Amino acid sequence: MYTGNTTTEEKVATKLPQPKGYKILIGVPEISDKTDGGVFMPDGLKASEETASIIGFVMELGADAYADKEKFPHGSYCKKGDFVIFRSYSGTRFKVHGKEFRLINDDTVEAVVEDPRGYSRA
């Protein structure tokens, strides 16, 4: 029964697209409002950092992701639930209820990381 108290996370989950073909759905971690030194970031700088993000959470893989045995002879680069590093500015960016996501190509993934904290663009 719907009570009208749907959380933002529930709203986001029901609107996420299913990646098709060789695409991967990536959740982009939110950028902090403050720098490591405690200085508040202007909205424009925060938006730039989100756009240039290199870390994401693998939410779903399209049916053809990593299916090409010639291109990926050793199998998948990542799986659902992994944190990955991918090329800056890559993929199709979109927001659902204010949260950013990307659809990236399977060959855009460059590394899997255990803990995404502490990584940033150089």
C-alpha positions as CSV (number, residue, x, y, z in Angstrom):
1,M,0.0,0.0,0.0
2,Y,1.4,3.4,-1.0
3,T,1.5,5.8,1.9
4,G,3.0,8.8,0.2
5,N,6.3,8.5,2.1
6,T,8.4,7.1,-0.7
7,T,12.1,7.8,-0.1
8,T,14.3,9.4,-2.7
9,E,16.2,6.1,-3.0
10,E,13.0,4.2,-3.8
11,K,12.0,6.8,-6.4
12,V,15.4,6.6,-8.0
13,A,15.4,2.8,-8.1
14,T,12.0,2.6,-9.9
15,K,13.2,5.1,-12.6
16,L,16.6,3.7,-13.4
17,P,17.0,2.4,-17.0
18,Q,18.0,-1.1,-17.9
19,P,21.3,-0.9,-19.8
20,K,21.1,-2.4,-23.3
21,G,23.7,-4.1,-25.4
22,Y,27.3,-3.5,-24.1
23,K,26.4,-0.6,-21.8
24,I,26.9,-0.6,-18.0
25,L,24.8,1.5,-15.6
26,I,27.0,3.3,-13.1
27,G,26.0,5.1,-10.0
28,V,28.2,8.2,-9.4
29,P,29.1,8.9,-5.7
30,E,27.9,12.3,-4.5
31,I,30.6,14.9,-4.2
32,S,31.0,16.5,-0.8
33,D,30.1,20.1,-0.3
34,K,33.4,20.7,1.4
35,T,37.0,20.2,0.3
36,D,39.3,18.0,2.5
37,G,40.5,21.2,4.2
38,G,36.9,22.1,5.2
39,V,36.3,24.8,2.6
40,F,32.8,24.9,1.1
41,M,32.8,24.3,-2.7
42,P,30.8,26.6,-4.9
43,D,28.0,24.9,-6.8
44,G,29.8,25.3,-10.2
45,L,33.0,23.6,-8.9
46,K,30.9,20.8,-7.4
47,A,29.1,20.3,-10.7
48,S,32.5,20.2,-12.5
49,E,33.8,17.6,-10.2
50,E,30.7,15.4,-10.7
51,T,31.1,15.7,-14.5
52,A,34.8,14.8,-14.4
53,S,34.2,11.9,-11.9
54,I,36.3,8.8,-12.4
55,I,34.8,6.5,-9.8
56,G,31.5,4.7,-10.0
57,F,29.4,1.8,-8.6
58,V,28.3,-0.9,-11.1
59,M,24.6,-1.2,-10.8
60,E,23.7,-3.2,-13.9
61,L,25.3,-4.7,-17.0
62,G,23.6,-4.9,-20.4
63,A,23.1,-8.4,-21.9
64,D,26.0,-8.0,-24.3
65,A,28.5,-6.4,-21.9
66,Y,31.8,-8.4,-22.1
67,A,30.1,-11.0,-24.4
68,D,32.7,-10.5,-27.2
69,K,35.2,-13.3,-26.5
70,E,37.7,-11.9,-28.9
71,K,37.7,-8.4,-27.3
72,F,37.6,-9.8,-23.8
73,P,39.4,-13.2,-23.9
74,H,39.9,-13.2,-20.1
75,G,36.3,-12.4,-19.3
76,S,34.6,-9.4,-17.7
77,Y,36.5,-6.4,-16.3
78,C,33.8,-6.0,-13.6
79,K,30.6,-7.2,-12.2
80,K,27.5,-5.8,-10.5
81,G,28.4,-4.4,-7.1
82,D,32.0,-3.4,-8.0
83,F,33.5,0.1,-7.6
84,V,35.3,0.9,-10.8
85,I,37.6,3.6,-12.3
86,F,36.6,4.8,-15.7
87,R,37.7,7.5,-18.1
88,S,36.9,11.0,-17.0
89,Y,33.9,12.6,-18.9
90,S,32.9,9.2,-20.4
91,G,29.4,7.9,-20.9
92,T,26.0,9.3,-21.1
93,R,25.3,11.3,-18.0
94,F,21.8,11.7,-16.5
95,K,20.1,12.5,-13.2
96,V,17.2,10.8,-11.6
97,H,15.7,12.8,-8.7
98,G,18.9,14.8,-8.4
99,K,21.3,11.8,-8.3
100,E,23.8,11.3,-11.1
101,F,24.2,8.1,-13.1
102,R,26.0,7.2,-16.3
103,L,25.7,4.6,-19.0
104,I,29.3,3.7,-20.1
105,N,30.7,1.2,-22.6
106,D,32.0,-2.1,-21.2
107,D,35.5,-1.3,-22.5
108,T,35.6,2.1,-20.6
109,V,36.2,0.4,-17.3
110,E,39.9,0.6,-16.5
111,A,40.1,-0.8,-12.9
112,V,38.2,-2.3,-10.1
113,V,38.8,-0.8,-6.6
114,E,38.0,-2.3,-3.2
115,D,37.3,1.0,-1.5
116,P,36.6,4.1,-3.6
117,R,37.3,6.6,-0.7
118,G,40.5,8.6,-1.3
119,Y,40.5,8.4,-5.1
120,S,40.4,11.6,-7.1
121,R,41.4,12.9,-10.5
122,A,45.1,13.9,-10.8
